[in-house]
């Protein structure tokens, strides 16, 4: 799937989430913020991606990936022409840490090339399952 206009909208949505994270006053030098605790923003980026995808007419949901290299990561999954895709920005681009302890990478600016869209080997049952 190579829709650069859609990827650009998704990158802009991710940028708004990232910028809001940076607008908060940090309570310590390690990046701990009262709004996010020690967690990152991948779940908020996935939510923002689903908002964009829903507005564009796609069926979308967020998925927690407990097996990712970040420990726990959340991405968007959506249906397109009977196939299922993930939409994500790799978390190491905008945050550093592991599991539930992340801090913000400073001065990140997303563009369409940062948005990864990959086909999943899911069935409709997988997409609708609570287990994903």
Backbone torsions as a table, in degrees:
resi	resn	phi	psi	omega
1	UNK	NA	122.3	-174.2
2	UNK	-129.7	53.0	179.3
3	UNK	-90.8	97.8	-175.2
4	UNK	-68.1	-30.5	177.6
5	UNK	-66.5	-41.1	177.7
6	UNK	-65.6	-44.0	178.2
7	UNK	-61.6	-37.6	178.5
8	UNK	-64.9	-41.2	176.7
9	UNK	-63.2	-40.4	179.7
10	UNK	-67.2	-40.5	177.8
11	UNK	-63.0	-40.2	178.3
12	UNK	-64.7	-38.6	177.8
13	UNK	-65.5	-41.5	177.2
14	UNK	-64.8	-38.5	179.7
15	UNK	-63.1	-39.4	178.5
16	UNK	-62.7	-40.0	177.8
17	UNK	-65.3	-47.9	-179.9
18	UNK	-60.6	-45.1	-179.0
19	UNK	-63.5	-36.6	177.4
20	UNK	-66.0	-36.7	177.4
21	UNK	-63.0	-41.5	-179.4
22	UNK	-74.3	-20.2	-178.8
23	UNK	-76.5	-17.1	179.9
24	UNK	-74.9	147.8	174.6
25	UNK	-72.1	126.3	176.8
26	UNK	-80.7	138.8	-176.7
27	UNK	-89.1	-14.2	175.9
28	UNK	-153.2	166.5	-175.9
29	UNK	-66.0	-16.3	-179.7
30	UNK	-84.9	0.4	177.0
31	UNK	92.5	6.2	177.7
32	UNK	-67.8	123.9	179.4
33	UNK	-123.1	143.7	-177.3
34	UNK	-60.1	-37.2	-178.1
35	UNK	-66.1	-40.3	-173.8
36	UNK	-108.7	-9.6	-174.1
37	UNK	62.6	-136.4	177.0
38	UNK	-94.5	2.5	-177.8
39	UNK	-81.2	168.9	179.1
40	UNK	-99.9	-157.4	-174.6
41	UNK	-121.1	10.7	-176.9
42	UNK	-57.6	-37.7	-179.6
43	UNK	-66.3	-33.3	178.7
44	UNK	-74.8	-35.6	175.4
45	UNK	-65.8	-42.3	177.6
46	UNK	-61.5	-41.9	176.0
47	UNK	-60.1	-44.4	-179.5
48	UNK	-64.4	-39.3	176.7
49	UNK	-61.5	-43.7	179.7
50	UNK	-64.6	-35.5	175.9
51	UNK	-61.0	-45.7	178.7
52	UNK	-63.1	-48.5	-177.9
53	UNK	-63.4	-41.1	176.8
54	UNK	-60.7	-42.5	178.7
55	UNK	-63.2	-27.9	-179.9
56	UNK	-89.6	2.5	174.8
57	UNK	93.5	9.3	177.8
58	UNK	-91.5	149.3	171.3
59	UNK	-86.2	124.6	-172.3
60	UNK	-136.1	150.6	172.7
61	UNK	-148.6	159.6	175.7
62	UNK	-95.0	151.0	-175.9
63	UNK	-133.1	129.4	173.9
64	UNK	-87.7	124.7	-179.9
65	UNK	-107.0	101.5	-178.1
66	UNK	-78.1	-9.9	-175.8
67	UNK	-106.2	11.5	-177.5
68	UNK	-73.0	164.9	179.2
69	UNK	-66.9	-15.5	178.4
70	UNK	-88.0	-1.5	-176.3
71	UNK	97.1	-70.8	174.9
72	UNK	-131.7	130.0	-179.5
73	UNK	-142.7	146.1	179.1
74	UNK	-117.4	134.2	177.1
75	UNK	-133.9	170.1	176.9
76	UNK	-94.8	143.5	173.9
77	UNK	-126.5	137.5	-177.8
78	UNK	-144.2	161.0	-179.6
79	UNK	-102.7	137.2	177.1
80	UNK	-145.9	117.6	177.5
81	UNK	52.7	42.8	176.5
82	UNK	79.4	3.0	177.4
83	UNK	-117.7	162.8	-176.2
84	UNK	-119.0	140.1	-173.7
85	UNK	-133.0	152.9	169.5
86	UNK	-100.4	148.2	173.4
87	UNK	-129.1	127.8	-172.1
88	UNK	-159.6	160.4	164.1
89	UNK	-121.3	123.5	-179.1
90	UNK	-53.5	129.5	-172.3
91	UNK	-64.6	-25.8	-179.7
92	UNK	-65.2	-14.3	177.6
93	UNK	-70.7	-36.8	-171.9
94	UNK	-118.9	-9.9	178.7
95	UNK	-146.3	155.7	176.7
96	UNK	-126.8	146.7	-178.8
97	UNK	139.9	-161.4	-177.6
98	UNK	-157.2	147.7	175.6
99	UNK	60.9	-106.4	-179.0
100	UNK	-117.2	25.8	-178.5
101	UNK	-132.2	93.1	-177.6
102	UNK	-125.1	154.0	169.9
103	UNK	-132.8	162.5	-172.8
104	UNK	-77.1	133.7	168.0
105	UNK	-81.3	125.4	-175.2
106	UNK	-72.4	152.5	169.1
107	UNK	60.1	43.4	178.4
108	UNK	-90.1	136.0	177.0
109	UNK	-131.0	113.0	-177.7
110	UNK	-83.3	148.4	167.4
111	UNK	-137.7	178.5	-174.4
112	UNK	-56.3	-31.4	-177.7
113	UNK	-70.6	-15.5	177.6
114	UNK	-79.3	-19.1	-176.6
115	UNK	-84.3	117.9	179.1
116	UNK	-96.7	126.0	174.8
117	UNK	-123.2	119.6	-177.1
118	UNK	-131.2	142.4	178.3
119	UNK	-72.5	136.5	177.4
120	UNK	-100.9	155.1	177.3
121	UNK	-93.6	42.1	-177.2
122	UNK	-89.6	156.9	168.2
123	UNK	-103.0	173.6	176.3
124	UNK	-60.9	-36.9	179.3
125	UNK	-63.3	-39.8	176.1
126	UNK	-61.4	-45.2	-177.4
127	UNK	-61.2	-38.1	-177.5
128	UNK	-87.2	-6.9	-175.4
129	UNK	-75.0	145.0	173.7
130	UNK	-76.0	-14.3	-176.1
131	UNK	-78.7	-11.9	177.7
132	UNK	-103.8	NA	NA
